[in-house]
Amino acid sequence: MKLYIASFFDTRQRLRFYAEQLWHKGHEIVSSWLNETAKPAHMSKDEFWKKLAIKDLAEIKQADLLIIDTVDITLRGGREVELGFALAHFQTKSTWLVGPVRNVFHELVDRRFDSWEDVVEALPDIAEKPTSSSPATEIPTTKMEVPF
């Protein structure tokens, strides 16, 4: 199953651990922002953010399940936009929430979980067992290629 994890940039380190666990269970993690690098020097912040937003929406569109992490409080709105985009595609996408309900739109998710451990347990193991362990840096991600 293709999974997109929605949160905010400062939570990357915490969420990589769970992304790796889900990857080991055979799920494809399509949220490349978890392994994002710095803005290229030749690109303005506005241009970079625009490309990131388009890339993130494309990744959400290809996902089967969006999991929004609300464990941490943030004044940013990115994860909420991502959830809204997934909810607009409710015919082809499921949405799960990890953490507290923080606004009325969180009530629209298909399932709610108190912890990431509960999410990892809820998703089935669909992987053939690997012969060796793979580090988090080997989680497959989508490259940022935006036609601008």
C-alpha positions in Angstrom: 0.0 0.0 0.0 1.2 3.5 -0.8 1.3 5.7 2.3 1.7 9.5 2.7 2.6 10.8 6.1 1.3 14.4 6.7 2.9 16.5 9.4 5.2 19.5 9.5 8.9 19.7 8.7 10.2 19.8 12.2 8.7 16.3 12.9 10.8 14.5 10.2 13.2 12.9 12.6 10.5 11.5 14.9 8.4 10.2 11.9 11.3 8.6 10.0 11.4 5.8 12.6 7.7 4.9 12.0 8.1 5.3 8.2 10.9 2.8 8.3 8.7 0.3 10.4 5.9 0.6 7.8 8.3 0.2 4.9 9.6 -3.0 6.5 6.0 -4.2 6.6 5.9 -3.8 2.8 4.3 -0.4 2.5 5.7 2.2 0.1 6.2 5.6 1.8 5.6 8.2 -0.9 6.0 11.3 1.4 9.5 12.4 0.2 9.5 15.4 2.5 10.6 13.1 5.3 14.0 13.0 3.5 14.0 16.5 2.1 17.2 18.4 1.6 18.0 22.1 1.6 16.8 24.6 -1.0 19.1 24.8 -4.0 21.1 28.0 -3.9 20.0 29.3 -7.3 16.3 29.0 -6.4 14.2 31.6 -4.5 12.3 30.6 -1.4 9.0 31.2 -3.1 9.9 29.1 -6.2 11.2 26.3 -3.9 8.1 26.3 -1.7 5.9 26.2 -4.8 7.7 23.2 -6.2 7.6 21.4 -2.8 3.8 22.0 -2.6 3.2 20.7 -6.1 5.4 17.6 -5.4 3.6 16.9 -2.1 0.2 17.1 -3.7 1.3 14.7 -6.5 2.6 12.3 -3.8 -0.7 12.5 -1.9 -2.6 11.8 -5.1 -0.7 8.6 -5.7 -1.1 7.4 -2.1 -3.8 4.9 -1.0 -3.7 6.2 2.6 -2.8 9.6 4.1 -1.9 9.5 7.8 -1.9 12.9 9.4 0.2 13.3 12.5 -1.3 15.8 15.0 0.9 14.8 18.0 2.7 18.2 17.9 1.1 21.6 17.9 2.0 23.8 15.0 0.9 27.2 13.7 1.8 26.1 10.1 -1.0 24.8 7.9 0.7 22.4 5.5 -0.6 19.2 7.1 -4.1 20.5 7.1 -4.0 21.4 3.4 -2.6 17.9 2.7 -5.5 16.3 4.7 -8.0 18.5 2.9 -6.6 17.4 -0.5 -6.8 13.7 0.5 -10.4 14.2 1.8 -11.3 15.7 -1.5 -10.3 12.4 -3.1 -12.2 10.3 -0.6 -13.4 7.9 -3.3 -9.8 6.6 -3.9 -8.1 7.4 -0.6 -8.4 6.6 3.1 -7.3 9.0 5.8 -6.1 8.2 9.3 -5.2 10.5 12.2 -2.5 9.9 14.8 -2.8 12.2 17.9 -5.5 14.5 19.1 -8.3 15.9 17.1 -7.4 19.6 16.7 -10.1 20.9 14.4 -13.5 20.0 12.9 -12.0 18.5 9.7 -10.1 15.9 11.8 -13.5 14.4 12.5 -13.7 13.4 8.9 -10.9 10.9 8.9 -11.6 7.2 8.5 -9.7 6.1 11.6 -8.1 7.7 14.6 -5.1 6.4 16.7 -3.6 7.6 19.9 0.0 6.5 18.9 2.1 5.6 16.0 2.7 2.2 17.6 -1.1 1.6 17.2 -0.8 2.6 13.5 2.1 0.2 12.9 0.1 -2.6 14.5 -3.1 -1.8 12.5 -1.4 -1.9 9.1 -0.9 -5.5 7.8 2.5 -6.9 7.1 2.5 -7.4 3.3 6.3 -7.7 2.8 8.3 -10.7 2.0 10.8 -10.9 4.9 14.1 -9.2 3.9 17.3 -11.2 4.3 19.0 -8.1 5.9 17.9 -5.0 7.6 17.8 -1.7 5.6 18.5 1.6 7.2 16.0 4.5 7.0 18.0 6.1 4.2 16.9 3.3 1.9 13.2 4.1 2.2 12.1 4.6 -1.4 10.9 8.1 -2.2 9.7 10.1 -5.2 12.2 12.5 -6.7 11.2 16.1 -7.0 10.7 16.7 -10.7 8.3 19.5 -11.4 7.8 20.7 -15.0 8.7 24.4 -14.5 
